[in-house]
Amino acid sequence: MSFGRAGERGEPVDHAVVGRSGTVTIEIGGGELPGEVRVEVRGTVEQFIAYADSPLAVGQAVLVYRSRGHRDVDVMADPSVL
C-alpha cells in the first residue's frame, strides 16, 4: 500500500488510488454531498466515498485526483471519456 501524510480527517492519504479511473455507483451530489465510486486498485475493485465540484450521475466515468484520507476521495468527470 502507498500511504502518505494525513488527509483532512487526520487519516493516511492513499496515493495508490490517485490518478485511477472509476465509475460512480451512488450519485455524487456535488460540493460536500458525497456519493460513491468503484475503482480498480491494488489488483481488486474497491469502493470509495467520493466528492466532486458538481453533481455526477450513476455510471459516469471519473478520475480520482485527490485522496482525503481513509476511504474518501475527490473525483472529476474523466476527461479521456468526454
N, C-alpha and C positions, 0 to 999 in steps of 0.2 A: 504494500500500500504506500501511497505517496501523500503524506500529510505534512502540512506546513504550519505557519503561525496561526494563532487563534483568529476565528472569524468574529462576526458581530456578537454572537452569543457566547464567546469565550471558548468555543469548541474548535478542534483542529480543522483547518481548511483541507479539503480533499482535492489535491491537484490532479489526480488521475481522471476526474470527471470533466475538468475544464477543457474546452475545445472539442468535446464529443457532441455528436448529433443525437437527437432523441425524438420522441413523439409525445404529444400531450395526451394524457389518459383521463384527466379530470380538468375541465375548463379552467383556465387561468383568468381571473377577473381583471388583472392589471393593477398597477400600483402595489399596495400592500394586501391585495386579495389573492392569496395563493391558489394554485391548482396542483396538479401532479404530472410528472413526466416519467417516461420509461427510457432508460439509457443503457446501451451495452457498454460495459466497463469491467475490467478485471476478468474477462472471459465469461461473464454472465450478464444477465439483464437485471438491472436494479431500478427501483422506484425512488424518486426524489420529490420533495415538496419544492414547487417552482414558483418563482415570481417573475413578472415581466412588466415593462413600462405600460404596455397596452394589452387589452384582452386577446387571448389566443384560444381558439376552438379545439375541441377534441379532434385528434387526427392530424393536427398541424405539426409539420416538421420544425424542430427547434434546434438551436445551437446553445450549449451551455457556455457562458462567458465568465462566470464567477461562482465560486463556492462560498457560501456564507458560514460554513461550518456545520457540523453534524450532518444532516441529510437535506439541507436547504441550499438551493442553487438559484442563480439568476439566469434567465434564458431570453433569447430573442428569436424571431422567425428566422429559420435557416436560410441565409442569403443564397446558398447554392441551389435551393429548390424554387426560389421565386421566379 
